[in-house]
Amino acid sequence: MDSITYIDILINGVLAIIMLGVGLSLTIQDFKNILLHPKSLTIALATQMLGLPLLSFLIAYFSGLSGEVQVGIVLVSLCASGASSNLITHLVKGNVALAISMTSVNNILTLFTVPFFVNLALKFFLGKNSDISLPVLQTVLQIFLVTIVPASIGVIAREKKKIIADTLEKPLKIILPLLLGIVFSIKIFAGEEKGGTGITSSEIFQIIPYLLLLNISGMVLGFFVAKLFKLDFRTQYTLAIEVGLQNTALALLVAGTILNSSQMEKPAIVYAMFSFFTAILFIFIVKGKKTFN
């Protein structure tokens, strides 16, 4: 077990700022959309909260990787879409209202799904005698403080000071990915004693096939579930993004700050290296095929 470092504290701060940015992009109408479009939202959440974790358990089980890394793979699947997926949905002209509604509900659901599924994964992959467990109350409180509270502040700020919110929203879309990039770079290149994961190139090549499989199969799952339920094409590729692209900052928070395990952080670090680009590529292919047909 590692001690909490300044990088873990930084991740808390960066994630809080990200969620503040998400909140600034939310309006009361976005929450009304949850009630106006229950079918799309219910299908999306069921796929994201149940389908993807099940998929991750299967991938982790057959990976043959160490128990802690297997738990890390499951953890990535539990940290549902956030600011990055909302940004991509906006860039590719997806169903932004649905994406933001999903983010709103996900922030609440993760308070309960993360502790439940992570403890299940710990018992399954590390055994009942493992001395690692996820404290439920601490996890709920910490996720609440760094996600729900800043997002709520953002929503209130937009309602009270819309001009300021609009002014901050655009620069934050540039600043937040840069902040995330800095944090991930430190996690990749810094030694464990300085808050990094100590991940090696051989470990990256060992882990990356399984994270690619999780990422791509998650997008395919989201797309075809939406297609199965005859949702419109724009919603289909929106679900692909929201189900397939995970909130790696939250995964780092849980793995590094709460579980104090650099091994469990490694899947999130590897996932963050490529997932933004694979999501863009996937939508490019899907939209291109639709245009061609």
Secondary structure, DSSP 8 states (H G I E B T S, - for coil): -----HHHHHHHHHHHHHHHHHHHT--HHHHHHHHH-HHHHHHHHHIIIIIHHHHHHHHHHHH---HHHHHHHHHHHHS---HHHHHHHHHTT--HHHHHHHHHHHHHHHHHHHHHHHHHHHHHHH-TT-S----HHHHHHHHIIIIIHHHHHHHHHHHH-HHHHHHHHHHHHHHHHHHHHHHHHHHHHS-GGGT-----HHHHHHHHHHHHHHHHHHHHHHHHHHHHTT--HHHHHHHHHHHHS--HHHHHIIIIIIS--HHHHHHHHHHHHHHHHHHHHHHHHHHHHHHH-
